[in-house]
Amino acid sequence: MHVLIVEDDPIVADVLGMTLEEAGHFKTTANTIETALSELKHNRIDAILLDLNLPDGDGTRLARLVRKNHILVPILVISGNSGIDEKITALGAGADGYLTKPFDRYELMANLDAIMRRTHGHGSATI
């Protein structure tokens, strides 16, 4: 799986990248919305880990742009904002999940795996 990490803090981005690589995934990092859009245009991305507080705007802007352009890539918001309003806004903008910092790397991977299962049809509608 190729994951786009959209995070402006280089330390957090490195930790996320190492976690993904340890799980056998590939990663690309962007520290702005504009860089993320360029990466989405030029690479096959399977999932996005998205911080909300970016230098060129709120990460929900990226989520809205992705959905407006009918890009179906799963988006997991990773943010220090723990308020309910931020969560509702991010999910309403097109995010598929919301994880509040700090978190355990196993919790991150469990959330990412769950989102991938849901968005790639590995579940069954029949009980």
N, CA and C of each residue as an Amber inpcrd file, in Angstrom:
protein
   381
   0.8540000  -1.1760000   0.0000000   0.0000000   0.0000000   0.0000000
   0.8970000   1.2360000   0.0000000   0.5290000   2.2410000  -0.7740000
   1.2620000   3.5000000  -0.8620000   0.4460000   4.5730000  -0.1420000
   1.0110000   5.1240000   0.9340000   0.3020000   6.0800000   1.7760000
   0.9370000   7.4570000   1.6410000   0.1100000   8.4600000   1.4330000
   0.5570000   9.8460000   1.4150000   0.3950000  10.4130000   2.8150000
   1.5090000  10.8260000   3.4140000   1.5030000  11.4620000   4.7290000
   1.5080000  12.9690000   4.5020000   0.4570000  13.6510000   4.9370000
   0.3810000  15.1050000   4.8130000   0.5300000  15.6720000   6.2190000
   1.7530000  16.0720000   6.5430000   2.1280000  16.4760000   7.9050000
   3.2700000  17.4740000   7.8090000   3.1270000  18.6250000   8.4670000
   4.1710000  19.6460000   8.3840000   5.2500000  19.5040000   9.4520000
   5.0290000  18.7090000  10.4730000   6.0440000  18.4790000  11.5020000
   6.9370000  17.3320000  11.0430000   8.2190000  17.6080000  10.7480000
   9.0860000  16.5580000  10.2020000   9.2920000  15.3770000  11.1460000
   9.2680000  15.6090000  12.4360000   9.4520000  14.5080000  13.3910000
   8.2440000  13.5830000  13.3530000   7.0540000  14.1590000  13.3740000
   5.8300000  13.3530000  13.3060000   5.7730000  12.6110000  11.9720000
   6.1170000  13.3030000  10.8870000   6.1080000  12.6650000   9.5670000
   7.0760000  11.4860000   9.5230000   8.2560000  11.6390000  10.1320000
   9.2320000  10.5420000  10.1660000   8.7100000   9.3480000  10.9550000
   8.0890000   9.6080000  12.1030000   7.5430000   8.5180000  12.9220000
   6.4310000   7.7970000  12.1630000   5.5510000   8.5580000  11.5190000
   4.4880000   7.9420000  10.7240000   5.0790000   7.1070000   9.5970000
   6.0770000   7.6570000   8.9220000   6.7200000   6.9370000   7.8260000
   7.3720000   5.6450000   8.2800000   8.0780000   5.6920000   9.4110000
   8.7160000   4.4750000   9.9340000   7.6770000   3.4300000  10.3070000
   6.5730000   3.8730000  10.9040000   5.5020000   2.9510000  11.2760000
   4.9370000   2.2580000  10.0390000   4.6980000   3.0200000   8.9920000
   4.1720000   2.4440000   7.7510000   5.1710000   1.4870000   7.1180000
   6.4350000   1.8810000   7.0710000   7.4570000   1.0340000   6.4570000
   7.6490000  -0.2650000   7.2360000   7.5910000  -0.1880000   8.5720000
   7.7000000  -1.4010000   9.3950000   6.5530000  -2.3640000   9.1040000
   5.4110000  -1.8200000   8.7080000   4.2470000  -2.6520000   8.3780000
   4.2690000  -3.0980000   6.9150000   5.3330000  -2.7390000   6.1860000
   5.4760000  -3.1810000   4.8070000   4.8550000  -2.2740000   3.7630000
   4.5510000  -1.0380000   4.1390000   3.9160000  -0.1010000   3.2170000
   4.9240000   0.9180000   2.6900000   4.5760000   1.5410000   1.5810000
   5.3680000   2.6280000   1.0120000   4.7680000   3.9420000   1.4650000
   5.6040000   4.9830000   1.5280000   5.0950000   6.2880000   1.9430000
   5.6870000   7.3890000   1.0900000   4.8850000   8.4170000   0.9240000
   5.3100000   9.6770000   0.3340000   4.8670000  10.7460000   1.3160000
   5.7040000  11.7640000   1.5010000   5.4000000  12.8050000   2.4760000
   5.2060000  14.1460000   1.7850000   4.1980000  14.8770000   2.2370000
   3.9510000  16.2470000   1.7860000   3.7230000  17.0980000   3.0280000
   4.2760000  18.3110000   3.0260000   4.0980000  19.1610000   4.2080000
   3.1280000  20.3210000   3.9730000   2.5340000  20.3800000   2.7880000
   1.5280000  21.4020000   2.4810000   0.4010000  20.7840000   1.6540000
  -0.6940000  21.4920000   1.5790000  -1.8230000  21.0490000   0.7630000
  -1.4230000  21.0140000  -0.7080000  -0.7290000  22.0420000  -1.1540000
  -0.3320000  22.1130000  -2.5640000   0.5950000  20.9670000  -2.9470000
   1.5480000  20.6370000  -2.0850000   2.4380000  19.5050000  -2.3640000
   1.6500000  18.2050000  -2.3860000   0.7020000  18.0710000  -1.4710000
  -0.1340000  16.8650000  -1.4310000  -0.9350000  16.7170000  -2.7230000
  -1.4990000  17.8110000  -3.2150000  -2.2610000  17.7580000  -4.4690000
  -1.3720000  17.3310000  -5.6330000  -0.1500000  17.8270000  -5.6520000
   0.7950000  17.4290000  -6.6960000   1.1150000  15.9400000  -6.6100000
   1.3360000  15.4490000  -5.4000000   1.6240000  14.0220000  -5.2110000
   0.4400000  13.1680000  -5.6610000  -0.7710000  13.6090000  -5.3500000
  -1.9620000  12.8660000  -5.7690000  -2.1000000  12.8460000  -7.2870000
  -1.6790000  13.9170000  -7.9210000  -1.7710000  14.0140000  -9.3740000
  -0.7540000  13.0990000 -10.0600000   0.4210000  12.9250000  -9.4520000
   1.5200000  12.2270000 -10.1160000   1.7990000  10.8150000  -9.5990000
   1.1480000  10.3900000  -8.5480000   1.4030000   9.0700000  -7.9620000
   0.1000000   8.3330000  -7.7080000   0.1880000   7.0210000  -7.6850000
  -0.9540000   6.1920000  -7.2920000  -0.9180000   6.0800000  -5.7700000
  -1.8300000   6.7440000  -5.1170000  -1.8850000   6.7800000  -3.6590000
  -3.0700000   5.9280000  -3.2090000  -2.8260000   5.0540000  -2.2210000
  -3.8770000   4.1640000  -1.7260000  -4.5960000   4.7070000  -0.4990000
  -3.9410000   5.6100000   0.2550000  -4.5430000   6.1810000   1.4570000
  -3.8020000   7.4650000   1.8100000  -4.4890000   8.3370000   2.5420000
  -3.8940000   9.5970000   2.9940000  -3.9870000   9.6680000   4.5100000
  -2.8550000   9.9810000   5.1570000  -2.8340000  10.3550000   6.5680000
  -2.7270000  11.8700000   6.5810000  -3.7110000  12.5530000   7.1360000
  -3.8490000  14.0010000   6.9650000  -3.8750000  14.7460000   8.2860000
  -2.8850000  15.6130000   8.4750000  -2.9070000  16.5530000   9.5970000
  -3.8240000  17.7100000   9.2100000  -4.4140000  18.3640000  10.1830000
  -5.3180000  19.4730000   9.8800000  -4.6220000  20.8250000   9.8570000
  -3.6210000  21.0040000  10.6970000  -2.9530000  22.3000000  10.8170000
  -1.7280000  22.3350000   9.9130000  -1.9170000  22.8370000   8.7070000
  -0.8460000  22.8810000   7.7150000  -0.4920000  24.3320000   7.4010000
   0.7300000  24.5810000   6.9260000   1.1630000  25.9620000   6.6880000
   0.3120000  26.7270000   5.6720000  -0.2550000  26.0270000   4.7010000
  -1.0360000  26.7170000   3.6710000  -2.5430000  26.5180000   3.8210000
  -2.9730000  26.1300000   5.0210000  -4.4090000  26.0390000   5.2590000
  -4.8010000  24.8500000   6.1050000  -6.0880000  24.7310000   6.3130000
  -6.6620000  23.6420000   7.0930000  -6.7220000  22.3880000   6.2300000
  -6.3220000  21.2530000   6.7990000  -6.3290000  19.9960000   6.0660000
  -7.6970000  19.5980000   5.5420000  -8.7660000  20.1140000   6.1520000
 -10.0950000  19.7930000   5.6260000 -10.2650000  20.3330000   4.2090000
  -9.5130000  21.3740000   3.8700000  -9.5470000  21.8930000   2.4920000
  -9.0770000  20.8270000   1.5150000  -8.0120000  20.1160000   1.8820000
  -7.5160000  19.0420000   1.0200000  -8.5600000  17.9380000   0.9020000
  -9.1660000  17.5620000   2.0220000 -10.1950000  16.5170000   1.9810000
 -11.3360000  16.9230000   1.0490000 -11.7730000  18.1690000   1.1390000
 -12.8530000  18.6470000   0.2610000 -12.4400000  18.6100000  -1.2100000
 -11.2030000  19.0440000  -1.4960000 -10.7170000  19.0400000  -2.8810000
 -10.6220000  17.6210000  -3.4350000 -10.1550000  16.7080000  -2.6090000
 -10.0520000  15.3090000  -3.0330000 -11.4340000  14.7760000  -3.3840000
 -12.3960000  14.9990000  -2.5190000 -13.7500000  14.4900000  -2.7600000
 -14.4310000  15.2170000  -3.9250000 -14.2020000  16.5230000  -4.0380000
 -14.7890000  17.2960000  -5.1430000 -14.3170000  16.7600000  -6.4910000
 -13.0880000  16.2630000  -6.5270000 -12.5230000  15.7170000  -7.7650000
 -12.7700000  14.2180000  -7.9020000 -13.6530000  13.6790000  -7.0740000
 -14.0790000  12.2780000  -7.1430000 -12.9150000  11.3010000  -6.9760000
 -11.9340000  11.6950000  -6.1640000 -10.8290000  10.7990000  -5.8280000
 -11.2860000   9.9950000  -4.6160000 -11.3390000   8.6970000  -4.7550000
 -11.9420000   7.8450000  -3.7270000 -10.9420000   7.3150000  -2.7110000
  -9.7510000   7.8820000  -2.6530000  -8.7260000   7.4200000  -1.7280000
  -9.1940000   7.6240000  -0.2790000  -8.9850000   6.6220000   0.5850000
  -9.3500000   6.7740000   1.9960000  -8.5000000   7.8490000   2.6790000
  -9.1290000   8.6290000   3.5490000  -8.4440000   9.7000000   4.2800000
  -8.6230000   9.4710000   5.7720000  -7.4910000   9.3470000   6.4800000
  -7.5030000   9.2570000   7.9380000  -6.8670000  10.5230000   8.4810000
  -7.6560000  11.3390000   9.1700000  -7.1400000  12.5550000   9.7880000
  -6.3890000  12.1690000  11.0550000  -5.2160000  12.7730000  11.2020000
  -4.3990000  12.5950000  12.4050000  -4.1280000  13.9940000  12.9280000
  -4.7320000  14.3480000  14.0630000  -4.6570000  15.7290000  14.5170000
  -4.5780000  15.8240000  16.0300000  -3.9720000  16.8980000  16.4860000
  -3.9530000  17.2070000  17.9070000  -5.2440000  17.8660000  18.3570000
  -6.1020000  18.2280000  17.4170000  -7.3940000  18.8380000  17.7390000
  -8.3610000  17.7420000  18.1740000  -8.7290000  17.7660000  19.4500000
  -9.5860000  16.6980000  19.9610000 -11.0440000  17.1230000  20.1220000
 -11.3540000  18.3460000  19.7370000 -12.7160000  18.8430000  19.8970000
 -13.6980000  18.1710000  18.9520000 -14.9150000  18.0160000  19.4140000
 -15.9480000  17.3580000  18.6280000 -16.2480000  18.1350000  17.3460000
 -16.2090000  19.4690000  17.4040000 -16.4840000  20.2680000  16.2070000
 -15.4570000  20.0040000  15.1100000 -14.1790000  19.8910000  15.4870000
 -13.1250000  19.6030000  14.5090000 -13.3430000  18.2360000  13.8750000
 -13.7180000  17.2700000  14.6970000 -13.9550000  15.9200000  14.1800000
 -15.1300000  15.9010000  13.2000000 -16.2170000  16.5460000  13.5790000
 -17.4000000  16.5880000  12.7170000 -17.0830000  17.2980000  11.4030000
 -16.3420000  18.3980000  11.4840000 -15.9680000  19.1430000  10.2760000
 -15.1100000  18.2910000   9.3530000 -14.1100000  17.6100000   9.9110000
 -13.2070000  16.7840000   9.0940000 -13.9580000  15.6300000   8.4380000
 -14.7940000  14.9540000   9.1960000 -15.5580000  13.8410000   8.6330000
 -16.5530000  14.3440000   7.5890000 -17.1500000  15.4960000   7.8370000
 -18.0700000  16.0870000   6.8730000 -17.3830000  16.5490000   5.5940000
 -16.0950000  16.8690000   5.7040000 -15.3260000  17.3170000   4.5350000
 -14.8860000  16.1530000   3.6570000 -15.0230000  14.9290000   4.1820000
 -14.6650000  13.7780000   3.3620000 -13.6990000  12.8010000   3.9940000
 -13.2500000  13.0840000   5.2170000 -12.3680000  12.1330000   5.8970000
 -13.1460000  10.8670000   6.2450000 -12.4450000   9.7420000   6.2410000
 -13.0620000   8.4540000   6.5670000 -12.8540000   8.0590000   8.0190000
 -11.9550000   8.7460000   8.6950000 -11.6720000   8.4600000  10.0890000
 -10.9030000   9.6050000  10.7060000 -10.8280000   9.6150000  12.0470000
 -10.1810000  10.7140000  12.7700000  -9.4810000  10.1280000  13.9780000
  -8.1850000  10.3400000  14.0600000  -7.3670000   9.8330000  15.1590000
  -6.7090000  11.0240000  15.8410000  -6.8630000  11.1280000  17.1620000
  -6.3190000  12.2550000  17.9100000  -4.9230000  11.9370000  18.4250000
  -3.9900000  12.8800000  18.2040000  -2.6260000  12.7650000  18.7290000
  -2.6660000  13.0520000  20.2190000  -1.8550000  12.4070000  21.0140000
  -0.9480000  11.3100000  20.6570000  -1.7120000   9.9920000  20.5550000
  -1.1500000   9.0660000  19.8140000  -1.7680000   7.7550000  19.6380000
  -0.6650000   6.7130000  19.5600000  -1.0460000   5.4740000  19.7470000
  -0.1250000   4.3500000  19.6520000  -0.0120000   3.9300000  18.1890000
   1.1560000   3.5090000  17.7700000   1.3460000   3.1270000  16.3660000
   0.4570000   1.9540000  15.9690000   0.1590000   1.0630000  16.9210000
  -0.7390000  -0.0540000  16.6160000  -2.1680000   0.4410000  16.4120000
  -2.5490000   1.4630000  17.1610000  -3.8670000   2.0760000  16.9720000
  -3.9470000   2.7240000  15.5860000  -2.8770000   3.3880000  15.1750000
  -2.8290000   3.9820000  13.8380000  -3.0350000   2.9180000  12.7740000
  -2.2650000   1.8310000  12.8510000  -2.3500000   0.7920000  11.8300000
  -3.7100000   0.0920000  11.8550000  -4.2880000  -0.0970000  13.0380000
  -5.6170000  -0.7150000  13.1270000  -6.6640000   0.1720000  12.4540000
  -6.5910000   1.4830000  12.6850000  -7.5190000   2.4170000  12.0390000
  -7.3270000   2.4340000  10.5330000  -6.0790000   2.4670000  10.0870000
  -5.7980000   2.4820000   8.6530000  -6.2800000   1.1940000   7.9920000
  -6.0120000   0.0560000   8.6230000  -6.4720000  -1.2270000   8.0810000
  -7.9970000  -1.2840000   7.9990000  -8.6810000  -0.7840000   9.0330000
 -10.1480000  -0.8000000   9.0450000 -10.7130000   0.0780000   7.9290000
 -10.1290000   1.2450000   7.7410000 -10.5890000   2.1370000   6.6710000
 -10.3610000   1.5000000   5.3120000  -9.2200000   0.8480000   5.1370000
  -8.9270000   0.1950000   3.8580000  -9.9230000  -0.9360000   3.5910000
 -10.2700000  -1.7010000   4.6200000 -11.2570000  -2.7810000   4.4460000
 -12.5970000  -2.2180000   3.9950000 -13.0340000  -1.1560000   4.6510000
 -14.3430000  -0.5620000   4.3270000 -14.3670000   0.0320000   2.9320000
 -13.3140000   0.7290000   2.5650000 -13.3400000   1.4480000   1.2940000
 -12.9840000   0.5780000   0.1030000 -12.3920000  -0.5770000   0.3480000
 -12.0170000  -1.4480000  -0.7630000 -12.8880000  -2.6970000  -0.8390000
 -14.0250000  -2.6780000  -0.1440000 -15.0210000  -3.7240000  -0.3130000
 -14.6450000  -5.0910000   0.2070000 -13.8340000  -5.1470000   1.2680000
 -13.4850000  -6.4530000   1.8200000 -14.5090000  -6.9370000   2.8400000
 -15.5210000  -6.1440000   3.0540000 -16.5780000  -6.5670000   3.9500000
 -17.7090000  -7.1880000   3.1560000 -18.6680000  -7.7170000   3.8540000
 -19.8060000  -8.3320000   3.1930000 -21.0810000  -7.6700000   3.6940000
 -21.9870000  -7.4080000   2.7810000 -23.2680000  -6.8170000   3.1610000
 -24.2430000  -7.8820000   3.6430000 -23.8930000  -9.1540000   3.4710000
 -24.7610000 -10.2510000   3.8660000 -24.2940000 -10.8230000   5.1940000
 -25.2440000 -11.0570000   6.0870000 -24.9090000 -11.6610000   7.3820000
 -25.2360000 -13.1330000   7.3280000
